[in-house]
Amino acid sequence: MKFETRAIHAGQAADPATGATIVPVYQTVTFTQDAIGEDRGFVYSRSGNPTRQALETCIASLEGARFGLAYASGMAAVAGAMQMVKSGDHVVVADDLYGGSYRLFSKILPNYDVRFSYVDATQPAEIEKALTPATRVVWIETPTNPMLRLVDVGAAAEIARRAGAWLVVDNTFATPYLQNPIALGAHVVVHSTTKYVGGHSDVIGGAVVLDDEALYQTLKFAQNATGGVPGPWDAWLTLRGAKTLAVRMRQHEANARAVAEFLRGRPEIAAVHYPGFPDHPGHELAARQMRGFGGMVTIELAGGEAAAKRLCESTELFALGESLGGVESLVGYPWLMSHYAFPPEEKRRKGITEAVVRLSVGLEDAGDLCDDLAQALARCR
Ligand SMILES: *Cc1c(COP(=O)(O)O)cnc(C)c1O
């Protein structure tokens, strides 16, 4: 079945107890047992809940994978996936990384003697160079946040496989509609479903998706042991969002392209980063490994820091805020917001300067969005 159909039907058969067409919110802690040791598949909602299970089945199906686990947040999913490493293990990480993942990898996991090497993963040879005999995981994002650089998933997977390591791809920016890393050779996919999958900026959540059954059992055991599960309402809201992912992504992309083209012609803008532009350095790779170019646009203001801050504070439709991927447009200032956790020289090295502004282009009318940016840019001269 096609993606649109799976989004609406996978894991979402009529409720066995009542015939409810929509998966019910199973707001229950426990499940009455028929006899001691005789349950109907569910025992206690940390270990398993039917609403959560529907979401897990659906998201696994959207990624074309066998197993899914839903978590209380994207960060719980990142931490959950990292339960595959042990003390003494080594991880190679793409240095263009979500700030929260960087915080976990730099401030928490080293306390457990897990070691990290950061590399420019847009050059697969750099991943290879960083491998050690202790490397268990290679961790990448593509397209990257906020500069929208592309990492070759197939090449990274091959390098990881030869080293006996797992390749994990944080697929939050691309979404399963536009990119399926497991089909490209990755072993594990991580999502912050808070973003495009939920899609309405009203629920925090995360997911891990994978094909390997033994690894799935390891991560499921760890999730039950550590407890970072979403409640049934949050699982239900995320599942409701996922149903419309395909139509939303098509419109996000159309709007992002319109906004990127509009901005490209403006004198206040020094650069527009959008993988859909043929002269974007990752364009060909994106065209090969993705089915579209997504809804994020990153720009650099000709007027530097002052102009960038002014733009962020002058838009009316684009709300100034953290997050991305919702139906409403958002504007963010990575230097002080999403990428605050990174040292300044590290940010500069990656091109994340004080002049950079990130746009999550929403589903409002594209003309209205361009008008809003035009009025804001007029104040940036
Ligand atoms: C937001 C985000 C996360 C963390 O997700 P939360 O739901 O905020 O915990 C992880 N990775 C990426 C790429 C993100 O954008």
The ligand as a Tripos MOL2 file, in Angstrom:
@<TRIPOS>MOLECULE
LIG
   15    15     1     0     0
SMALL
NO_CHARGES

@<TRIPOS>ATOM
      1 C1         13.3890   18.7480   18.1320 C.3       1 LIG1
      2 C2         14.3910   17.7490   17.7160 C.ar      1 LIG1
      3 C3         14.8000   16.7220   18.5860 C.ar      1 LIG1
      4 C4         14.2830   16.6100   20.0150 C.3       1 LIG1
      5 O1         12.9180   16.4270   20.0580 O.3       1 LIG1
      6 P1         11.9660   16.8690   21.2790 P.3       1 LIG1
      7 O2         10.6570   16.3220   20.8700 O.co2     1 LIG1
      8 O3         12.0290   18.3590   21.3540 O.co2     1 LIG1
      9 O4         12.5230   16.2480   22.5190 O.co2     1 LIG1
     10 C5         15.7290   15.8070   18.1080 C.ar      1 LIG1
     11 N1         16.2390   15.9040   16.8650 N.ar      1 LIG1
     12 C6         15.8790   16.8810   16.0110 C.ar      1 LIG1
     13 C7         16.4770   16.9280   14.6550 C.3       1 LIG1
     14 C8         14.9460   17.8360   16.4030 C.ar      1 LIG1
     15 O5         14.5970   18.8100   15.5620 O.3       1 LIG1
@<TRIPOS>BOND
     1     1     2 1
     2     2     3 ar
     3     2    14 ar
     4     3     4 1
     5     3    10 ar
     6     4     5 1
     7     5     6 1
     8     6     7 2
     9     6     8 1
    10     6     9 1
    11    10    11 ar
    12    11    12 ar
    13    12    13 1
    14    12    14 ar
    15    14    15 1
@<TRIPOS>SUBSTRUCTURE
     1 LIG1         1 GROUP 0 **** ****
